[in-house]
């Protein structure tokens, strides 16, 4: 439990620094998106930001998902 709080504390300190380098928020339009349950999210779109440059091998990408 103590490690979790320490991680959250350091993350809270770093996020403002990281977001200063991030590009403006962009959106990808997914249209009607079918979930595994069979339900459909109508007119679905996902917001994202990028940070840095992708290398030619495209091996330096890190995805940080949020809840949906």
C-alpha positions as CSV (number, residue, x, y, z in Angstrom):
1,X,0.0,0.0,0.0
2,X,2.8,2.4,0.9
3,X,4.5,1.8,-2.6
4,X,1.2,2.7,-4.3
5,X,1.0,6.0,-2.5
6,X,4.6,6.8,-3.3
7,X,4.0,6.0,-6.9
8,X,0.9,8.2,-7.1
9,X,2.8,11.0,-5.3
10,X,5.7,11.0,-7.8
11,X,3.2,10.6,-10.7
12,X,1.4,13.7,-9.5
13,X,4.7,15.6,-9.5
14,X,5.7,14.5,-12.9
15,X,2.4,14.9,-14.9
16,X,2.5,18.7,-15.1
17,X,6.1,18.5,-16.3
18,X,5.2,15.9,-19.0
19,X,2.1,17.6,-20.2
20,X,4.1,20.8,-20.9
21,X,5.8,18.8,-23.8
22,X,2.7,17.1,-25.1
23,X,1.0,18.2,-28.2
24,X,-2.6,19.5,-28.3
25,X,-5.3,17.0,-27.8
26,X,-6.4,15.3,-31.0
27,X,-9.4,13.0,-31.7
28,X,-9.7,9.8,-33.8
29,X,-13.2,9.1,-35.1
30,X,-14.1,5.4,-34.8
31,X,-17.7,5.6,-35.9
32,X,-20.0,2.9,-34.4
33,X,-17.7,0.7,-32.3
34,X,-18.9,-2.8,-31.3
35,X,-17.9,-4.1,-27.9
36,X,-17.2,-7.7,-27.0
37,X,-20.5,-7.8,-25.2
38,X,-22.3,-7.0,-28.5
39,X,-23.3,-3.5,-27.4
40,X,-22.3,-0.6,-29.7
41,X,-20.9,2.7,-28.9
42,X,-22.5,5.1,-31.4
43,X,-20.3,7.8,-33.0
44,X,-17.3,6.8,-30.9
45,X,-14.3,9.0,-30.8
46,X,-11.1,8.7,-28.8
47,X,-9.0,11.7,-27.6
48,X,-5.2,11.4,-27.5
49,X,-2.0,13.3,-27.1
50,X,1.4,12.5,-28.4
51,X,4.8,13.2,-26.8
52,X,8.1,13.0,-28.7
53,X,8.9,11.4,-32.0
54,X,8.3,7.9,-33.2
55,X,11.5,6.2,-34.4
56,X,11.8,4.6,-37.9
57,X,11.2,1.1,-36.4
58,X,8.1,2.3,-34.5
59,X,9.5,0.5,-31.5
60,X,9.4,3.4,-29.0
61,X,5.6,3.8,-28.7
62,X,4.0,3.6,-25.2
63,X,0.2,3.4,-24.9
64,X,-1.3,4.6,-21.6
65,X,-5.0,3.6,-21.7
66,X,-7.6,5.2,-19.5
67,X,-11.0,3.8,-18.5
68,X,-13.8,3.7,-21.0
